[in-house]
């Protein structure tokens, strides 16, 4: 939008300057016809050239107002440096133009150069490096770099616990398109997705209510982010634009960030480093959703999406069961828990104060005695 406003301003300015100079009493005289046409054709030619050069070059990044002023300053300096070239051309080729026409040509050239430098700075402000011998001025970030959350990190919920423990103190930034995706998941017709979406919204509300966590919902519209397709690509561009770090549990997104040279914090890698795993022998409750790949296996999921493979639970699909953990596997792609079927989970109003069955009661009592 800013580029088109700049192009519109350039159009009116160049037309105005051209009209003022061409209609002046000195240039518009009949005996000064060569000067009149020199002003017209030089102004129009330069304007059309730089406009086409700007439009046909690939689109870049939108600059801040400081970039406009810097581009204007550079354009003025270049215009001053090239002004003698106009005098040299008119003198060398003995062009029959009056001094007023030469001045008008210089004005046209200066306006076109300023427009071109501003346009270049606007589109390449993050890539420009001003190199003085042995010195390079690069963009510096003040304060703590923000941590950008994606949908998987919010639904996972462990990031909230990490902030509650004060392990991190960087501000959390949640782009508007991530919040929209979370809402779509919460409104999904699939029950499992709907539960995950609602869990994510609850965790986000809990983080906003905490005095230890600085959460910001970013509603800003960044053109280079809006131009790309897909939430993952938008996240990568958004994180790069705000010079932050992306927190996710998505293994493939982590790989893409590394390829795009965007700093990423994989919650699963962090959990693996902290050794947060289910202990063998621990009793858990889960609902079996579908059969497993092996015979007699059933598959269930925890609220955070962790997959549980239960031996002996293939015929318990759709029911809540109790299992004892045999092992767990933590990788960058997520966590898997393996367990053995121990019995059916009782409803809250059944057998209050009793163990689910005698076998589990005896097993739990023996573990307590051994400890």
N, C-alpha and C positions, 0 to 999 in steps of 0.2 A: 504493500500500500504506500509506504513512504517513497519507494522508488518511482511510482507513477505520479505521486504528488510532485516530486522533484522534476520529473520529465515535463509535467504540465507547466510548472513555474519556468523551466528553461525555455519552453516554447513561447510563452508570452513575453519573457524578457528579451529573447533574441529577436522576436518580431518587433517589439517596441524600440529597441536600440537601432535595428535596421531601418525602421520607419523614420525615426528622429534624424539619423545621419543622412539618409537618402533624400529626405524632404528639406534639408537645410538649404538656405538661400545660395550658399556658395556651391555646393555639390550639384544642386538641381538645375543650375544654369545650362543653357543649351550648348555653350562653348565648352563646358566641362562634362560633356556626355561620357567620355571614357572613364572619368572618375566615378560618375554615377553608377555605371554598369559594373565597375570594379567592386564598388561597395556592395551592390546587390548580389552579384554572383559569388563573391568571396564569403559573404555572410551566410547565404543560403547553402553554398557548397560545404562549408565547415559544419554548419548545423546539421545537415543531413548526414554527413560522414560520421560525426561523433554519435549521433542518435542511433544510426544503424549499427555502429560498432558496439554500442551499449546494449541494444536490444538483442542482437544476435549472439552475444557472448553468453556462456552458461550462467544460470542463476546461482547466486551465492547467498551469503548471510546478510541479515538485516542489521544495520549498524545503529549505534546510539547517536545522540545529538553531538557528542564530542567528536565522533568520526566525521560528521559533516563539516564542523569547523576546521578540523585538521586537513580534510581534503581541500577545503577552500583556501587555506593557507598555502598548501603545497601547489595548488593551481595558480595562485597569484605569483608565487616565486618562479614557477616555470614560465609563466606569461612574461614576466619582466626579463627573464633570461633569453626568451625567443623574440622579443620585440625588435632588437637590432637586426634579426634575420630578415624581417620585412623590409627594413631600409636597405639592406644589402641587396635583396632581390630586385627591388625597384631601381636601384642604382646600377646594378650589373646588367640588367636587361633593358635599361632605359625605358621603363614603363611610363607612359605619359599620364601621370596622375598628380593631382594637387596634394599638398601636405594634409589637408583636411580628410581626404580619402584614405591616405595612409594611416592616419590616426583612427579612423573608423574601422579599418581592417584590423588594426591592433586590438581594438575593443572587442570585435567579433572573435578574434582568436583567443583572447583572454577569457571570455565567457565560455567558449567551447572547452577550453582546457580545464577551467574550474569545474564545469559540469562533469567532465570525464574523470577527473581525480576524485571528486566526491562520490561518484558512482562506484569507482573501483574500491575505495575505502569502505563504503557501505557493504559491499559484497564480500570483502576479504579481510574484515577487521581482525578476526581471530587468527589469520594465517600470515599477516604481514609481520615481518621481522626487520627492524631497523638496525643494520649492522654497521658499527664503527669498528675500525681495525682492532681486533682482539676483544671487542665488547659486544654483547648481544643483549638487548632489552627484551625480556619475555614477560608474559602476563603473570602477575603474582596474585595469589589468593590470600586475603586477610581473614584471620580467624579460622575456626574449625570448618572443614569442608562438610557440607550437608550430606545426609544419608537418604537416598531416594528409595522408597519401598515399592515393590511390585505386588501384584495380587497374591502370588504364592507366599511371599514373606509375611503378609498381613494375616492370611488364613492360617499359616503355620503357628503363629502366636508366640514363638520363642523369642522373637525380637523384643516383645514387651517385657518378658522376664529378664532379658539381658539389660534393658534400660532400668528396670526396677532395682537391679543389683548394682547400678551405677558403673557398669563395665564400660558403657558408652555415654558420652555427653554431647555428641554432635546433634544438631537439630534434625528432626525427621521431616522430610518433604514428601507429600503424596500428591502427584499430579491429578488434575481433575479427570483425565481419561482413565486413570486407574480406579478412581472411585466409581466412575460410571460402569466400568467392567465388573466391579465387585457387586454393584447393584443388579446388573443383568444376571449374574450368577445366583444371587439371592432370590431373584424372581423366576429362576429356571423351573421347568416342569419336572425335571429329574430331581427326585428327593435327595439323593446324595449331594448333587451340586447345590441344591437349595440350602441344605444344612451347612455346607462349607461356606457359602456366601453369607449366610446369617452369622455364622461364627466369626467370619472376618469383620463384619460390621460391628459386632459386639466387642471384639478385640480393639478395633479402631476407636470406639467410644470409650473404652477403658483407658486407652493410652491418652486420649484427649483430656480425660478427667484427672489424670495423674499429674501431680505438681512436679514430679521428677522428669517428665518427658515433655520436650518442646516439639509439638506436632503442628505442621503448617500444611493446609490444603492449598495447593498452588493453582490459581485460576487463570494465570497469565497465558496469553495466546502468543506462541512463538512461531513465526512463519515456517522456519526450517523444520520444526517438529510437526506442524500441521500438514506439511507437504508429503510426508512419508506415510506408507500404508502399514497397518498392523500395530497392535499395542506394544509388542516387543521392540520394534524398530523405533517407535515413538519414545520408549523408555531410554533406549541407547542415546538418541539424539538429545533428549531432555537432560539426561545426566551429563552428557558432554557439554551442553550449552551452559549449565549452571556450575560446571566444574566440581561435581560432587562424586559420590560413590553410590553404586547401585547394590542394594541388598535384595537377595532373591534365594529361592530354593530350587529354581529351574536350572538343571544341569546344562541344557543346550544354550539357554540365554547367557549363562556364565561364560561359555566358550565363545559366543558371539562378541561379548564385551571384551574379552581378551584379544580377539582378532582386531576389534575396532579401537583398541588401546584405551578402553574405559575401565577405570578401577571398579572392581566388583567384590562384594563380600557375600560368599556363599554360606548360608546359615548351616547347611549340612556339613560343610568342611569345618566350620567353627564348632559344631556339635561333636564332630568326630575328634577334633583336637581336645575338647573338654571331656571326652569319654562319657557322654550322656547316653547310656544304653540301658535296656531292660536287663535285670539280673536273672540268671538261670534259676528256675524254681519259683519265681514270682508268679502269683495268681492274678490273672486279668480277666475282664469280662468284655466280650465283643459279640456283635451280631454277624452271623455268617451271611454273606451276600451272594456268593457264587461258588461253584466247584473249582478246585485247583487243577493244575496240570497233571499231577500224579494221582494215582488211584487213592481214594479215601481221604483226599485233602479238601479242605474248605478254606475259602478266602474271606477275610473280614477287614475292616478299616477302622482305625481310630478317628477321632474328631479332626485331628490335624492332617489326615490323609495317609498316615503310616499303614502300610499293608501288613497284615498278619496272616501267616500260613499255618493252619491248624491240622495236625494229623488226626484222623478219625472223625472228622466233622463234615464229611461230604454229604451225608444224609440229614444234616441239621440246618439246611439253607432256610433263611428267614427267621431263625430262632436265636435268642441270646444264649450264649454258652459261657462256661468258665474254662479257662485253659491255664496250664502251667508252662511258663516260658522255658524253652530248651536252649535257644541261642538267638542272637540278633546280629544283623549285618548293617553297618553304617558306611555309606559311600557318598560321593558327591551328588549322585542322582537321588538320594533319599535314604530312608531307613526301612528295613524289613525285619519283622520279628517272626520267629518260628516257635511253635508251641505244640502241646499235646492236649487233646480233649480230656477234660476231667469230669464234666457234668453239665447239666442244664442250669442256667441261672434262674433263681427263684424270683418271683415278683415281690415287691416291697412288703405286701401284706401277708406273704406266706412265710411261715417259720421264722417269725421275728425273734431275734436273739439266738438263733441256732445257725450252725454252719450249714451250707447248702446240702451236704450229705456227709455221712459218717466217714467216708474215705478222705474227703478234703479236710474234715475236722482233725482226723488222726494225723494227716500229713502236716497240717499247720502246727499241731501240738508238738510233733517230733522235731520240726525245724526250730521252734522256740526252745525246746530242751537242749538241742545241740548248740544253740547260740549261748 
